[in-house]
Amino acid sequence: MCAFFLQGACIYGKACAFAHNPNELKDSPDLTKTRLCQTYAETGKCTDPECRFAHGDDELRLVNFKTSMCFWHEKGRCRNGDHCRFAHGNNELQETKVDPAASCNQETQVDPAAAPVSRRK
């Protein structure tokens, strides 16, 4: 939710990038199996039945990753650093877009001073 709207001080109105009411909230993207399991990578096995990470390339699910520039990095305010799913320079931009149903789009980025990803408009 827009912290400024909740205080009655949002100057952007309908153009605000953050939700002004619960109906505008979106779910976080499903990032299950989009990264390799660190335990599996280090030991060759993972015993966690609830592990949400991929156990080998065959389980790895690709998403739109670094196919567009990071809005917050361009403003000098990206809090995700090396873990950001958006490019922090032309050298990081990828051209391939795979599995658009599972994409992590610009709407899921979070202002460093705002609520978690699931609160993003």
N, C-alpha and C positions, 0 to 999 in steps of 0.2 A: 504494500500500500504506500501511497505517496505520504511521506511524513509531513510535508508542508500542507497538503490538503487536510490532513487530520487536525492540524493546528489552525486551519482556516486561512492559510497564507500562501497557497499555491498560485503562482501568477500565470501558469501555462494553460489552465482550464482543460478543454478537450484535447489540446495538443500535447498535454503532459504524457511522458513515456511510462508513467507509473499508474497503477490502478487507483481510482478514486472511490470505488465501492467493491464489495466482494464479487459481484457479477462479472467484473472485468479481470479477475484473477485467472491465471492459466497454470496448468500443472507443469511440474518440472519435466524436462525431456527424459526418456528412458535411456540411461547410459550403461545399462547392464551389458557386460561382456564387450565393452568398447576399449578396455585396457587389459593388459596381461596381469595375471595374479603374481604378485611379488614372491609369495611363498613358493608357488609352483616354479617360477623362474629360478629361484635360489636352490630349491631342494629337489625339483623334478616331480613333486607331488603336493597335493593340497587335500587335507582331510575335512575341511569345512563344508558341510552339505549345503549351507546357505551362501556360499561364496558367490559374489556378484561379478567376479572378474573372469576373464577367459583363461583357459588352461591349454594354451597352444594356439597356433595361428588358425587352425581349423575352427575353433570356437570364437575367434575374434570377429566382432561385428563392427563394420566400418560405418562411420557417420560423416556428415559434412564437417570436416575438420580443417580449420585454417583456410577456408575458401573465401573469407572476406576479412577486411581489416578490423581490428579491435577498436571500437568506438571510444572506450575508456583509455586505452593506451595512447591514442592520438591526442587526448586531453591531459596525458600525464597522470592518470588516476586509476589505472588497472591494478586491482589488488590480487589478481590471479597469477601474475608473473609467468613463470615457465609452464604453469599448469593451465593457462588460458587456452581455450579452444579456438581463439581467433588470432589471426596473424598480427605480429608486432613489427612488421616490416615487409617490404616486397619480397625479400629473400625467403620468408616463411609461407608465402601464399601458395596454396595448392590449387590445381585446376580441376581435378577429378571430384565429382560429386557422386557419392554412392549412398544407396538406401535413404532417399529423401523422407520416407515416413519416420525415420529415426533421427532426423537432422537436429542439430543444436543450432538454432538460428540466432540472429542478433537480438531478438526479443528476450532471450534468456540471460543476457548479460545483466549484471547487477551493479548499480552505482555503489561505490565503496561505502557511502553513508546510508544506504538504503537497506531494505529488508532482504531476506534470502531469495534465491532464484524463483521459488514458487510464488513469490509475492509480486513478481514482475508483471506488468501489464502486457 
